[in-house]
Amino acid sequence: MKLLDDAQIAVDAEKRAGYRLRGVTTKLSPSEVDSVERLARSRGLQRGELIRKLILDELTRDSGSAPASTELTEIMGIRLMLTNLFRPLATGQKLTPEAFDNMVAEVKKRKRSVAEDALQDLERA
C-alpha cells in the first residue's frame, strides 16, 4: 500500500514551486531607502512587497508580455463600447436592452486582450 499517490506528490511539488524561498538583496543609500519607503507607503504595501512587485513587473515587461494597466484596459473598454454604440445609432437602428446587455458583456470579456494587443502594437512601433 502506497503512503502517497503520484498525483498527490505532483500537487505538492507544484505547490512548493510557488514558495518564496530565496532572497535577492542590494544596498541602497539612506535617501534611496527613504524614497522606496515613501513609495511603498503611498501604494499601501510593505517595503519588501513593493520591491518584489517592482522586480516581477520588470521581468514581465522584459519578457515582452507586460499586462495592460487597469487604466488602459478601462479606456479600451470605453472605446469598444462607444464604437459598438455609435454604429447602430448612426445607421438608425434601434438598440434593445438585451442587445445592450450582450454588448456590455462582450466588452467586459474582450477589453483586457484588446488593451494588451494595443500595448504590443505600441512597443513594436
Secondary structure in CASP SS format (residue, H / E / C, confidence):
PFRMAT SS
TARGET T0000
AUTHOR 0000-0000-0000
METHOD secondary structure of the structure
MODEL  1
M C 1.00
K C 1.00
L C 1.00
L C 1.00
D C 1.00
D H 1.00
A H 1.00
Q H 1.00
I H 1.00
A H 1.00
V H 1.00
D H 1.00
A H 1.00
E H 1.00
K H 1.00
R H 1.00
A H 1.00
G C 1.00
Y C 1.00
R C 1.00
L C 1.00
R C 1.00
G C 1.00
V C 1.00
T C 1.00
T C 1.00
K C 1.00
L C 1.00
S C 1.00
P H 1.00
S H 1.00
E H 1.00
V H 1.00
D H 1.00
S H 1.00
V H 1.00
E H 1.00
R H 1.00
L H 1.00
A H 1.00
R H 1.00
S H 1.00
R H 1.00
G C 1.00
L C 1.00
Q C 1.00
R H 1.00
G H 1.00
E H 1.00
L H 1.00
I H 1.00
R H 1.00
K H 1.00
L H 1.00
I H 1.00
L H 1.00
D H 1.00
E H 1.00
L H 1.00
T H 1.00
R H 1.00
D H 1.00
S C 1.00
G C 1.00
S C 1.00
A C 1.00
P C 1.00
A C 1.00
S C 1.00
T H 1.00
E H 1.00
L H 1.00
T H 1.00
E H 1.00
I H 1.00
M H 1.00
G H 1.00
I H 1.00
R H 1.00
L H 1.00
M H 1.00
L H 1.00
T H 1.00
N H 1.00
L H 1.00
F H 1.00
R H 1.00
P H 1.00
L H 1.00
A H 1.00
T C 1.00
G C 1.00
Q C 1.00
K C 1.00
L C 1.00
T C 1.00
P H 1.00
E H 1.00
A H 1.00
F H 1.00
D H 1.00
N H 1.00
M H 1.00
V H 1.00
A H 1.00
E H 1.00
V H 1.00
K H 1.00
K H 1.00
R H 1.00
K H 1.00
R H 1.00
S H 1.00
V H 1.00
A H 1.00
E H 1.00
D H 1.00
A H 1.00
L H 1.00
Q H 1.00
D H 1.00
L H 1.00
E H 1.00
R H 1.00
A C 1.00
END
